[in-house]
Amino acid sequence: MRSFQINLDGRIRNFPLPKNRPLIPLYEAVVNSIHAIQERRENDESFQSGDIQIEIIRSEQTGMELSPVEGFIITDNGCGFNEMNMGSFAKADSAYKAKLGGKGVGRFTWLKAFKSVSICSIYRETDTFVERKFTFTKNTSGIDDKLIDAPNNNDHRTSVKLDTYLEAYGQYVPKHIDTIASRIIQHCLVYFLDINCPRIRLIDNDETITLNDLFQDRYRADENTVQIQIKKETFNLLNVKIEDRATEGNRLYLCANSRLVDTIDLEKHIIDLDASIYSSEGFWYIGVLTSTFLDNHVDMNRLSFDLSIKSTGITNEISMEDVITETSCFIEKYLDEYLEPIAEEKNKRIHQYATASAPQYRHLLKYMPDQIARIKPKLNDEKLDDALYEIKRAFDKSAKSDQRRLFDQLDETDMTQEEYEMYYQEQIQKICDANSSVLAEYVAHRRVIIELFERGLKKKDDGKFNLENYMHNLIYPMRKTSDEIDSDSHNLWLIDEKLSYCRYISSDIPFNNDPKEKRVDLLILDSPVAVSDDLNDGSGFDSIIIFELKRPMRDDYTEKENPITQLYEYVRKIREGNAKDKNGRIINVNSSTKFYLYAVCDVTKTLKRFIDNGDFITTPDQMGHYKYHRNLNAYIEILSYSKIVHDTKKRNRVLFDKLGLQP
């Protein structure tokens, strides 16, 4: 019969050690040292003072920056590489330390991340000390260990040198001693909680950190461990508060055999838990979860658990989802006094946002409180709006289902008049609130547009005013027609609400669609004399509206270049039959076609001269001018930007007041 053999190079090549977890080999060496000290204590009652020293090896200093970490030397005074331990080391997947949770694979992580490992172990054998030395590499078929007498020694001493990181792993190794110290404590947290934990020191040149002292200084664990029942299994949850800035958020540590196996980001499972708890209370929360169940379900490489991700509902097996969900509930209760102020602050902000900034979501506060409560705190406005929008979609879908259910019940059941009225009123109230939110969204949009319009009238940082294009696009997108955009995509309501319902609108499109022809800023064709599907069927339009927009505070108008002259020229061109639409068809008019002309501009000195010469009448509010041109059958008005803002605010004031959105 042949015995099984192992190909060391193949075993290491197939070992799944993630590149971003380069300290795993160090953790394995430290835990081995802890186990060696435990074993020596069991065999020698007089031995109690376990000691572990971790020395950081760095590459040569080349500048002012901290040199990269190349390796570690881990030294302990445990039982050493005696014959039993050496035999276990040389045997793949050894079960020698099974009672301690050992899988017999930890040393493979060493060669996965390092070029080689050197081991020197001095220990007592019967009445004398011996020294065992060997080098562990993946390129050798066996281990050539040397065992010699070491009579000059008086205590156990085993050193494991993890020598030279492979580049793939080395780039992810933290440089600072504080970070490495925190990572070791977090991985071996269960050991540090034990009063018999060996003294562990981390040395980096002239700097030394005693990890036990660091643990006592920054880690606070409640005395009582909470027992959690998940289906038929019992789990133990230890609540730990860490006053260490290097800790990466609030975590649940899933441990097996006293070692950290997996970490869960609790902020994804407990809604109101985030970095606020550290900024306000000065600690991060760590939940340490242990159980025989986890010990039995850790995989061979001790990097994960062999549990299904989610419950299937078919079997009674425990899934990872079960573990995280049930444990999170206990953690949330434990942290309740810290989470409650965060939740209150969040709810206050959401209420303010949905009331003042986005009233289209206001009804959700009443009808979707549970979903609102599940919004994460500290979201910026954009992400908060996204979250509320998703809740609004769920509300709309639910409201439609409720309406269908109401009609189905009316058709299929004998509802009493009283039941019907109660259910009907409830549904109608919900529909009314939802419709009010749609109106609120529209009104809020108007407030924003008015604010943008006002900002456009102010000087920019360079001391100049915005160009005509800014104001033009805000009122109606340039180079577009009403055939291309809908009524929600323009803001003609700034000037007159009725303009939104005109038959045809073109913006900054030259007559005959010819770049050489003059461009009308806004041309609006309204109400053909004869009802027809053809906008330009020859019968002529009842009215045509033309806008000419100018840059705010422009003051260089001439006889030929001023909005009044330009508007009159457009009318003459159309009346003479020389104007064609973008499709090349003549814009037909007749003697009764009325023209409404609007010059949107500021009344500056040079423009005022043409207004006075044109015999215009000043509006009662003193903010505009108008006249009727009899020969052209045209009404013309000078609309100052100030007048547009004033009149628009006045028209919308009652809506803004109702929603508390007064700009």
C-alpha positions in Angstrom: 0.0 0.0 0.0 1.3 3.4 -1.0 1.0 6.4 1.4 -0.4 9.7 0.2 2.2 12.3 -0.7 1.9 16.1 -1.1 3.4 18.4 -3.7 4.4 21.4 -1.6 4.6 23.8 -4.5 1.2 22.8 -5.8 -0.3 23.0 -2.3 0.9 26.5 -1.9 -0.1 27.6 -5.4 -3.6 26.4 -4.8 -3.8 28.0 -1.3 -6.4 30.9 -1.5 -4.7 33.8 0.3 -6.1 37.1 -0.8 -3.5 39.7 -1.9 -5.1 42.4 0.3 -4.7 40.3 3.5 -0.9 40.2 3.7 -0.7 40.0 7.5 -2.5 36.6 7.7 0.9 34.8 7.8 2.0 37.0 10.7 -1.3 36.2 12.5 -0.7 32.5 12.0 2.8 32.7 13.5 1.6 34.7 16.5 -1.2 32.3 17.2 1.3 29.4 16.9 3.4 31.1 19.5 0.3 31.5 21.8 -0.4 27.8 21.4 3.2 26.9 22.1 3.0 28.9 25.4 -0.3 27.2 26.3 1.3 23.8 25.6 4.3 24.6 27.8 2.0 25.7 30.6 0.1 22.5 30.5 3.3 20.4 30.7 5.1 22.6 33.2 3.1 24.1 36.1 6.0 26.2 37.2 6.0 28.1 33.9 3.6 31.1 33.7 5.3 34.1 32.1 4.6 33.6 28.4 6.4 36.1 26.2 6.1 36.8 22.5 8.2 39.3 20.6 7.4 40.5 17.0 10.2 42.4 15.2 9.4 44.3 12.1 12.0 43.9 9.3 12.2 46.9 6.9 14.0 47.5 3.6 16.9 50.0 3.6 16.0 53.7 4.2 16.2 55.6 0.9 14.6 58.9 1.8 12.5 60.6 4.4 9.5 58.3 3.9 9.1 55.2 6.1 10.7 52.1 4.5 8.4 49.3 3.4 8.0 46.2 5.6 9.9 43.2 4.2 9.2 40.7 6.9 8.8 39.8 10.6 10.7 37.8 13.2 8.3 36.2 15.8 10.0 34.9 18.9 8.4 33.1 21.9 9.3 31.1 24.9 6.8 28.3 24.3 7.4 24.6 24.1 9.4 24.8 20.9 9.8 22.6 17.9 10.1 19.3 19.8 9.7 16.0 18.1 5.9 16.0 18.4 5.6 19.5 17.0 8.2 18.9 14.3 6.4 15.8 13.2 3.1 17.8 13.0 4.9 20.6 11.1 6.2 18.2 8.5 2.8 16.7 7.9 0.3 18.5 5.7 -3.2 19.1 7.2 -2.0 17.7 10.6 -4.7 17.2 13.3 -2.1 17.5 16.1 -3.6 20.8 17.3 -7.2 20.0 16.4 -8.4 20.6 20.0 -7.1 24.2 19.7 -8.8 24.7 16.4 -5.6 24.1 14.4 -6.1 23.0 10.8 -2.5 22.1 10.0 -2.4 24.6 7.1 -1.2 27.9 8.7 2.4 27.4 7.6 1.3 27.3 4.0 0.3 31.0 4.2 4.0 31.7 5.1 5.3 30.5 1.7 2.3 31.9 -0.1 3.3 35.5 0.8 7.1 35.1 1.6 10.1 33.9 -0.3 11.3 31.7 2.6 10.9 31.1 6.3 13.8 30.4 8.7 13.2 28.7 12.1 15.4 28.3 15.1 14.0 26.6 18.2 15.8 26.1 21.5 14.0 23.9 24.0 14.6 21.5 26.9 14.7 17.8 26.1 14.9 15.6 29.2 17.8 17.3 31.2 19.5 19.3 28.5 18.7 22.0 26.0 18.8 21.4 22.2 18.6 23.6 19.2 16.7 22.8 16.0 17.3 24.9 12.9 15.8 24.6 9.4 14.7 26.7 6.4 11.3 26.2 5.0 10.8 27.0 1.2 8.5 25.7 -1.5 11.4 24.7 -3.7 12.6 21.8 -1.5 11.1 18.4 -1.4 11.6 17.9 2.3 12.8 19.6 5.5 16.5 19.3 6.4 16.4 20.2 10.1 19.5 20.2 12.2 19.3 19.2 15.9 22.3 20.0 18.1 23.0 20.4 21.8 22.7 23.8 23.3 24.0 23.5 26.8 24.7 27.2 27.3 21.0 28.1 27.2 18.7 28.3 30.2 15.2 28.9 28.7 13.1 28.1 25.7 13.3 30.3 22.7 11.8 29.8 19.2 12.2 32.3 16.4 10.3 32.2 13.1 11.6 34.6 10.5 9.1 35.4 7.7 11.7 36.6 5.1 11.0 39.0 2.2 7.4 39.6 1.1 6.6 38.6 -2.5 5.7 41.7 -4.4 2.1 40.8 -4.9 1.5 40.8 -1.1 4.2 43.3 0.0 2.4 46.3 -1.7 -0.6 45.9 0.6 1.4 45.7 3.9 0.7 48.7 6.2 3.9 50.7 7.0 3.1 52.1 10.4 3.7 50.2 13.6 0.5 51.5 15.1 -1.6 50.0 12.3 0.1 46.7 12.5 -0.3 46.6 16.3 -4.1 47.3 15.9 -4.5 44.6 13.2 -2.8 42.0 15.4 -5.0 42.8 18.4 -8.2 42.7 16.3 -7.3 39.4 14.8 -6.3 37.8 18.2 -9.0 39.7 20.2 -10.3 36.6 21.9 -6.8 35.8 23.2 -6.3 39.3 24.5 -9.6 39.1 26.4 -8.1 36.1 28.4 -6.3 37.2 31.6 -3.7 34.5 30.8 -2.8 36.1 27.4 1.0 36.1 27.0 2.9 39.4 27.0 3.2 40.4 23.3 5.5 43.1 22.2 5.9 44.7 18.7 9.3 46.2 17.9 10.2 48.5 15.1 13.8 49.7 15.4 13.9 51.9 18.5 10.1 51.9 19.0 8.3 49.2 21.0 4.6 48.7 21.6 3.3 46.2 24.3 0.1 45.0 22.7 -1.4 44.0 26.0 -1.1 47.6 27.3 -2.5 49.0 24.1 -5.4 46.6 24.4 -6.1 47.6 28.0 -5.8 51.3 27.1 -8.1 51.3 24.0 -10.4 48.3 24.3 -13.3 48.1 26.7 -15.4 44.9 26.9 -18.6 44.5 28.8 -18.4 41.9 31.6 -21.5 40.0 30.5 -21.5 38.0 27.3 -25.0 37.8 25.6 -26.2 34.4 24.5 -28.1 34.3 21.2 -30.2 31.4 20.1 -30.3 31.0 16.3 -32.5 28.1 15.4 -31.1 25.3 17.5 -27.6 26.7 18.0 -26.2 28.9 20.8 -23.9 31.8 20.0 -22.0 34.1 22.4 -21.8 37.8 21.7 -19.2 39.9 23.4 -19.7 43.7 23.1 -16.4 45.6 22.8 -15.8 49.3 22.5 -12.5 50.3 20.8 -11.0 53.7 21.3 -8.6 53.3 18.4 -8.8 55.6 15.4 -7.1 52.9 13.3 -10.1 50.6 13.6 -11.9 50.4 10.3 -15.5 51.2 11.3 -18.0 49.3 13.4 -17.6 45.5 12.8 -18.9 42.1 13.8 -16.1 39.7 14.2 -17.0 36.1 13.4 -14.5 33.9 15.2 -13.7 30.2 15.2 -11.4 28.5 17.7 -10.5 31.9 19.3 -9.4 33.4 16.0 -10.9 36.0 13.8 -12.1 34.5 10.5 -14.4 37.0 8.9 -15.5 40.6 9.6 -18.9 42.1 8.8 -19.5 45.8 8.2 -22.3 46.4 10.7 -23.1 49.8 9.2 -24.7 47.9 6.3 -27.0 46.0 8.6 -27.8 48.5 11.4 -29.3 51.6 9.8 -28.3 54.4 12.2 -24.8 53.0 13.0 -22.0 54.9 11.3 -18.9 57.0 12.0 -21.0 59.3 14.2 -20.6 57.0 17.1 -16.8 57.5 17.1 -17.0 61.3 16.6 -19.6 61.7 19.3 -18.8 58.9 21.8 -15.1 58.3 21.1 -15.3 54.6 20.3 -15.9 52.1 17.5 -18.2 49.1 18.3 -16.9 45.6 17.8 -19.1 42.6 18.4 -17.1 39.4 18.9 -19.3 36.3 18.0 -18.1 32.8 19.0 -19.8 29.4 19.1 -19.1 25.7 18.7 -21.2 26.0 15.5 -18.7 28.5 14.0 -15.8 26.3 15.2 -17.3 23.4 13.3 -18.0 25.3 10.1 -14.8 27.2 9.5 -13.2 26.2 6.3 -9.8 24.5 6.1 -8.0 27.7 5.3 -9.6 29.6 8.1 -10.6 32.5 5.8 -14.4 31.9 5.7 -17.2 29.7 6.8 -18.9 26.9 4.9 -22.4 28.4 5.3 -24.9 29.2 2.6 -25.2 33.0 2.1 -29.0 33.2 2.4 -31.7 31.0 3.9 -33.5 28.9 1.4 -36.6 28.2 3.6 -36.4 24.6 2.5 -34.2 23.3 5.3 -33.6 24.4 8.9 -29.9 25.0 8.2 -28.3 28.2 9.6 -27.2 30.6 6.9 -24.8 33.5 7.1 -27.8 35.8 6.7 -29.4 34.2 9.8 -26.2 34.8 11.8 -25.8 38.4 10.8 -29.5 39.4 11.0 -30.1 37.9 14.5 -26.8 39.2 15.9 -27.4 42.7 14.5 -30.7 42.9 16.4 -29.0 42.2 19.7 -26.2 44.7 18.8 -28.8 47.4 17.9 -30.5 47.0 21.3 -27.1 47.2 23.1 -26.3 50.4 21.3 -29.7 51.9 21.5 -28.8 54.8 23.8 -26.1 55.9 21.3 -28.2 55.3 18.1 -31.3 57.1 19.3 -29.8 60.6 19.1 -28.4 59.8 15.6 -31.9 58.6 14.5 -33.5 61.7 15.9 -31.1 64.0 14.1 -31.6 62.0 10.9 -35.4 62.2 11.1 -35.3 65.9 11.8 -33.1 66.5 8.7 -35.3 64.3 6.5 -38.4 66.1 7.7 -36.8 69.5 7.0 -35.7 68.4 3.6 -39.1 66.9 2.6 -40.8 70.0 3.9 -38.6 72.9 2.6 -36.4 71.6 -0.2 -38.3 68.7 -1.7 -42.0 68.9 -0.8 -42.9 66.2 -3.3 -41.8 63.7 -0.7 -43.7 65.3 2.2 -46.5 62.7 2.2 -44.0 59.9 2.6 -43.4 61.1 6.2 -47.0 60.1 7.0 -47.5 57.0 4.9 -44.0 55.4 4.8 -42.5 55.9 8.2 -40.8 52.5 8.4 -39.1 53.0 5.0 -38.1 56.5 6.0 -36.5 55.1 9.2 -34.4 52.8 7.1 -32.6 55.7 5.4 -29.0 56.0 6.4 -27.9 59.1 8.4 -25.5 61.7 7.1 -26.5 61.4 3.5 -25.8 64.4 1.3 -28.8 66.0 -0.4 -28.3 64.1 -3.7 -28.2 60.7 -2.0 -31.0 61.6 0.3 -33.1 62.6 -2.7 -32.3 59.3 -4.4 -33.4 57.4 -1.2 -36.7 59.3 -1.0 -37.3 58.8 -4.7 -37.1 55.0 -4.3 -39.5 55.2 -1.4 -41.9 57.3 -3.4 -41.8 54.7 -6.2 -42.7 52.0 -3.6 -45.5 54.3 -2.3 -46.9 54.9 -5.9 -46.9 51.2 -6.6 -48.6 50.4 -3.3 -51.2 53.1 -3.8 -52.1 51.6 -7.2 -52.4 48.2 -5.7 -54.7 49.6 -2.9 -56.9 51.2 -5.5 -57.2 48.0 -7.5 -58.0 46.1 -4.3 -60.7 48.6 -3.4 -62.4 48.1 -6.8 -62.0 44.3 -6.5 -63.6 44.3 -3.1 -66.5 46.4 -4.3 -67.1 43.9 -7.1 -66.5 40.6 -5.2 -67.6 41.2 -1.6 -70.6 42.6 0.2 -69.0 45.6 2.0 -71.3 47.5 4.3 -71.9 51.2 3.6 -69.9 52.0 6.7 -66.9 49.8 5.7 -67.0 51.3 2.2 -67.0 54.9 3.4 -64.1 54.3 5.8 -61.9 52.5 3.2 -62.9 54.9 0.5 -62.0 57.9 2.7 -58.6 56.3 3.6 -57.7 55.7 -0.1 -58.9 59.1 -1.2 -56.9 60.8 1.5 -53.8 58.9 0.3 -54.4 59.8 -3.3 -54.9 63.5 -2.4 -51.7 63.6 -0.4 -49.8 62.0 -3.2 -51.2 64.4 -5.8 -50.4 67.3 -3.6 -46.8 66.1 -3.5 -46.7 66.2 -7.3 -47.9 69.7 -7.3 -45.4 70.6 -4.6 -42.6 69.2 -6.7 -43.7 71.4 -9.6 -43.9 74.5 -7.4 -40.5 73.7 -5.9 -39.1 73.5 -9.4 -40.5 77.0 -10.1 -38.8 78.4 -7.1 -35.4 77.0 -8.3 -35.9 78.4 -11.8 -36.7 81.9 -10.4 -33.6 81.8 -8.2 -31.5 80.8 -11.3 -33.1 83.6 -13.3 -32.3 86.2 -10.6 -28.7 84.9 -10.4 -28.4 85.3 -14.1 -29.0 89.1 -13.7 -26.0 89.5 -11.4 -22.5 90.2 -12.3 -20.2 87.2 -12.5 -16.8 86.9 -10.8 -15.1 88.6 -13.8 -17.3 91.7 -13.3 -19.4 91.0 -16.5 -23.0 90.1 -16.9 -24.2 86.8 -18.3 -24.6 86.5 -22.0 -28.0 86.4 -23.7 -27.6 82.7 -24.1 -27.9 82.0 -20.4 -31.2 83.8 -20.0 -32.4 82.4 -23.3 -31.8 78.7 -22.4 -33.4 79.3 -19.0 -36.6 80.5 -20.6 -36.6 78.1 -23.6 -33.8 75.8 -24.9 -32.0 77.2 -27.9 -32.2 75.5 -31.3 -35.3 73.5 -30.2 -39.0 73.5 -31.3 -42.1 72.4 -29.5 -42.0 69.3 -31.7 -38.8 68.2 -29.9 -39.4 69.1 -26.3 -42.5 68.9 -24.0 -44.0 71.7 -21.9 -42.1 70.5 -18.8 -38.7 71.2 -20.5 -39.1 75.0 -20.8 -40.0 77.9 -18.6 -42.1 80.3 -20.7 -44.4 80.6 -17.6 -41.7 83.1 -16.4 -43.2 85.5 -18.9 -46.8 84.3 -19.3 -48.6 81.1 -18.2 -50.6 81.0 -21.4 -47.5 80.6 -23.6 -47.0 77.0 -22.5 -50.1 76.1 -24.4 -49.4 77.7 -27.8 -49.6 75.6 -30.9 -46.0 75.8 -32.2 -42.8 77.3 -30.7 -39.3 77.6 -32.2 -36.3 78.9 -30.4 -33.3 80.5 -32.1 -34.0 78.8 -35.4 -33.4 81.0 -38.6 -36.1 81.5 -41.2 -36.1 78.7 -43.7 -33.6 76.9 -41.4 -30.9 78.8 -43.3 -27.9 79.9 -41.2 -27.6 83.1 -43.4 -31.1 84.2 -42.4 -32.0 86.1 -39.3 -32.7 84.1 -36.2 -35.8 84.8 -34.2 -35.1 84.3 -30.5 -38.6 82.9 -29.9 -41.3 82.5 -32.5 -44.7 81.3 -31.3 -47.5 80.5 -33.8 -50.9 80.4 -32.1 -54.5 79.5 -33.0 -54.8 79.0 -36.8 -57.9 80.6 -38.3 -59.1 77.3 -39.7 -58.7 74.2 -37.6 -56.3 71.9 -39.4 -53.6 69.4 -38.6 -51.2 71.4 -40.8 -49.8 74.3 -38.9 -49.1 76.1 -42.1 -51.9 75.2 -44.5 -52.3 78.6 -46.1 -55.2 79.9 -44.0 -53.0 82.1 -41.8 -52.5 82.3 -38.1 -54.7 84.2 -35.8 -51.7 85.4 -33.8 -48.0 85.3 -33.9 -45.8 86.0 -30.9 -42.1 87.0 -31.2 -39.5 87.5 -28.5 -36.2 89.2 -28.8 -33.8 88.6 -25.8 -30.8 90.7 -24.9 -27.9 90.4 -22.5 -28.7 91.8 -19.1 -27.6 95.5 -18.7 -26.6 95.8 -22.4 -26.1 99.5 -23.3 -24.7 99.7 -26.8 -27.9 99.8 -28.9 -27.9 101.6 -32.3 -30.5 102.6 -34.9 -30.1 99.3 -36.7 -29.2 97.1 -33.7 -31.9 97.4 -31.1 -34.7 95.0 -30.1 -37.5 97.4 -31.2 -36.2 97.7 -34.8 -35.4 94.0 -35.0 -38.9 93.0 -33.9 -40.5 95.3 -36.5 -38.3 93.8 -39.2 -39.4 90.3 -38.3 -43.1 91.3 -38.7 -42.5 93.0 -42.1 -40.6 89.9 -43.3 -43.4 87.6 -42.3 -46.2 89.9 -43.7 -44.4 90.3 -47.0 -44.3 86.5 -47.3 -40.5 86.3 -47.1 -40.4 84.2 -44.0 -40.4 80.4 -44.1 -40.5 77.9 -41.3 -37.7 75.3 -40.6 -39.3 73.0 -43.2 -39.2 75.6 -45.9 -42.9 76.5 -46.0 -44.0 80.1 -46.0 -45.4 81.3 -42.7 -48.9 82.5 -43.9 -50.6 85.4 -42.3 -53.5 87.6 -43.3 -54.7 91.2 -42.6 -56.3 90.1 -39.4 -53.2 88.3 -38.0 -52.2 89.9 -34.8 -48.5 90.2 -33.7 -47.4 90.3 -30.1 -43.8 91.5 -29.8 -41.7 91.3 -26.6 -38.3 92.8 -26.1 -36.8 91.1 -23.0 -34.0 93.3 -21.8 -32.9 95.9 -19.3 -33.9 99.5 -20.0 -30.5 101.1 -20.3 -29.7 104.6 -21.5 -29.2 103.8 -25.2 -32.4 101.7 -25.3 -34.4 104.4 -23.4 -33.7 106.8 -26.2 -35.5 104.5 -28.7 -38.3 103.9 -26.3 -38.9 107.6 -25.9 -38.7 108.2 -29.7 -41.1 105.4 -30.3 -43.8 107.0 -28.2 -44.2 104.1 -25.8 -46.5 104.1 -22.8 -45.0 103.3 -19.4 -46.8 100.5 -17.5 -48.5 101.4 -14.2 -45.7 99.7 -12.1 -43.1 101.8 -13.9 -41.2 98.7 -14.8 -42.1 98.2 -18.5 -43.2 100.0 -21.7 -45.8 99.2 -24.4 -47.5 100.5 -27.5 -49.7 99.4 -30.4 -48.3 99.7 -34.0 -51.4 100.2 -36.1 -49.8 99.7 -39.5 -48.3 96.3 -38.5 -51.3 95.3 -36.3 -48.7 94.6 -33.6 -48.6 95.1 -29.9 -45.1 95.6 -28.6 -43.9 95.5 -25.0 -40.5 96.2 -23.4 -40.2 93.6 -20.7 -37.4 94.4 -18.3 -35.8 91.5 -16.4 -36.7 93.1 -13.1 -40.4 93.2 -14.2 -40.3 89.5 -15.2 -38.9 88.6 -11.7 -41.4 90.8 -9.9 -44.4 89.6 -11.8 -43.4 85.9 -11.6 -43.0 86.1 -7.9 -46.3 87.8 -7.5 -48.1 85.2 -9.6 -46.6 82.3 -7.7 -46.5 83.9 -4.2 -49.6 82.1 -3.0 -48.2 78.7 -4.0 -44.8 79.4 -2.4 -46.5 80.6 0.8 -48.6 77.5 1.1 -45.4 75.3 0.8 -43.1 77.6 2.8 -40.9 78.0 -0.3 -40.8 81.8 -0.7 -37.6 82.6 -2.5 
